[in-house]
Amino acid sequence: MKLIVGLGNPGAEYHMTPHNMGFMAIDHLADACGKELSRREAQALIAFTELAGEQVVLAKPQTYMNLSGLAVSRLLQNYELTPRDLLVLVDEINIPLGGLRIRPHGSAGGHNGLKSIIGALEADDFIRLRMGVGPDRQMEDYVSYLLKPFRPAESKLVAEMLDLAIEAVRVIILEGVQKAMNRFNRRVPPTES
């Protein structure tokens, strides 16, 4: 069994914002599996499904980003899983919008949700799939950018990245993280608007 967690913030005001790419990806994955994250457990919304022949728990922590580790650690305990059974889907401002980067372990890279998970688990050996949300222009206030909805011109690229992220998750589960890294770790330039 695997635990696949998308990071984000609960609440309608955060829907469709760059910082909620993890939530968007989990919802997209659940839709593709014909599931809905409606069960509440361990301060998260969850759903059970099968993906690439593997039983998985899909989860969206409802603790807000900075406390994501609370829900993740409880879910791992509930299902007797280890950090190596965990895959975290998360936004990444240092990757251009549309790009993906998969890592089998590592630091939080300044991401508060990942910091919370690493702190709660006292481990960093879990797979993370970072989805690029980097703006195509200079910003003075990156926090405001992350918490404002995507512009209409960005919607096509966001939809393409969500499809690519689901494909990457399937490859990670079916063929392993190394093959997924070889295939998906590339920078995708923004399409012309």
N, C-alpha and C positions, 0 to 999 in steps of 0.2 A: 504494500500500500504506500502511496505517496500523498503528501500534503502539498497542495498548490495554493499559494496565498498571493492575493493581489493587494497592494498597499494603496491607501487613499484615505480620505476623510468622509465620514457620513454626513448627509445633509444635502438638500437640493441645491444650496448655494455653491457647492463644490463640484456638482455634476458637470461633466464635459470640460473640466479644467486640466491643464497639463499635470498638476500634482496628483490627479486621480487616474492616471493612465493604468495603474495596477488594477483598480476597481473596474475600469472599462474593459481591460483585457480579460479579467475573470468573468465578467458578465457575458462578454463575447464568446468565451470558451464554453460557458454554461449553456448559452443559446445554441451553439453548434452541437452540443450533446443532448439537447432537448430537456435541459434542467433549469431550475430556478433556485437561487440561493434564498431560501425562505426559512430554513431551520435555524433557530438561535442556539448557540452553544459556545461556551468559553469566551464570552464577549465578542462573538463573531457571527456572521451569517454564513451558513455552510450549505453544501449540497454534495451528495455522493454520486459518482458516476464511474464509468470505465473509460479509459483512454489508452489507445494503443495496447490493449490487452491487460492493462494494469488498473487495479482498483484505486481510485483517487478520491480525496476529499478536497473540494474547492472551497476556499474561504476568503471572506472580506472582513478583517478586524473592524469592530465598531468603536474602538477606543480612541480614535483620532491618530494620526500618523505617528506622533512622538511617543505613543505608548503601545505601538503595534506588538512589541515583544511579549506583552502580557498575554494577549490572545494566542499568539503563535506558540509560546511555551506550554500553555495549558492544552492546546489542541494536540501537540506532539505527545504530551503525557497521556491524554485521554485515549489515544490510539496506539500507545506504546511504540512510538516512532522516534528516530534519532534525527539530528540535524541533517544527516546525509539523505534522509527521506524527504527533505524539504526543498521546494522550488519557490522562490519569491519573485514576483513580477512587479517591477518598480519603474517610476519615471527617472530620467537622467538628463539634467539640464546641460551637461557637458558633451552630449552627443546631439548632432543636428536632428531636427524633427524628421522622423522616418527611419532612423538608424537603430539597429539593435546591437547589443553586446552581451554575450553570455560569459559567465565566470563560474568555476566550480567552488570558489572560496575567495576570501579576501576581505579588505577593509570596507567600511561603510562609505568611503569616498565622500564624506560630508553630508550624506543623506540621513536625516533624523529617524526615519522609519527603520532603515537598516541598522543604525546605531542602537536603537531600542531592541531589535531582535538579537543582535550580537551580544548586547549586555544581558538580556534575559536568559539566553542560552549559554552564555559564557563560552561561545564557540562561533567560529566564522566559516566552518566547513559545510556550508549549504550552498546550493546552486542559486544564482540570481540571474534573472534576465532583465537587463536594463533597456528601457525603451526611450529613445531619444526624443526630447521635447525642447531642445535648444532653439532659441528664437533666431530668426533670420536677420535680426537687426540688433544694434547695441541697446542695452538696457541700463537704466540707472537703478531700478528697483526690481530685482529678480523675484523677490517674494510676491509682490503684487502680480507679476507676470504669471507665476505658477498657479495663483489662485483666481485668475480671471479666465472665463471661457475661451476656448480656441476661437480664432477668427474664422468666418465662413470660408475664406480662401484656403484654410488649412485642413478643412474637413476631409477632403479626398485623401490627402497624405496620411491623416490620422487613421482613416478606415483601412488603408493599405497596410499600415504598420500593425494594426490589430490583427488582420488576416495573417500577416507574416509571423507575428508573435505566437499565434495559435499553432501554426505550422512548426515553429521552433520548439514549442512545448512538446508536440507529438514526437519530433525527432529526438529530443532529449530523453523521453521515456522509452522510445522504441530502439534507438540506436546508440544512446549514450551522449554525455555532455561534450566529449571531444569532437565527435562528428558534427554535432550541432554548432559548436564553436567554429569549426572549419567552414561550415556552410553559411552561417548567419552573421558572424562578426565582421561586418563591413559598414562603412559609412554610406548612407543613402543621401545624395544631394537633394535638397528640396526641388520639387517640380516647379516649372515656370507657371506663374499664375496667369 
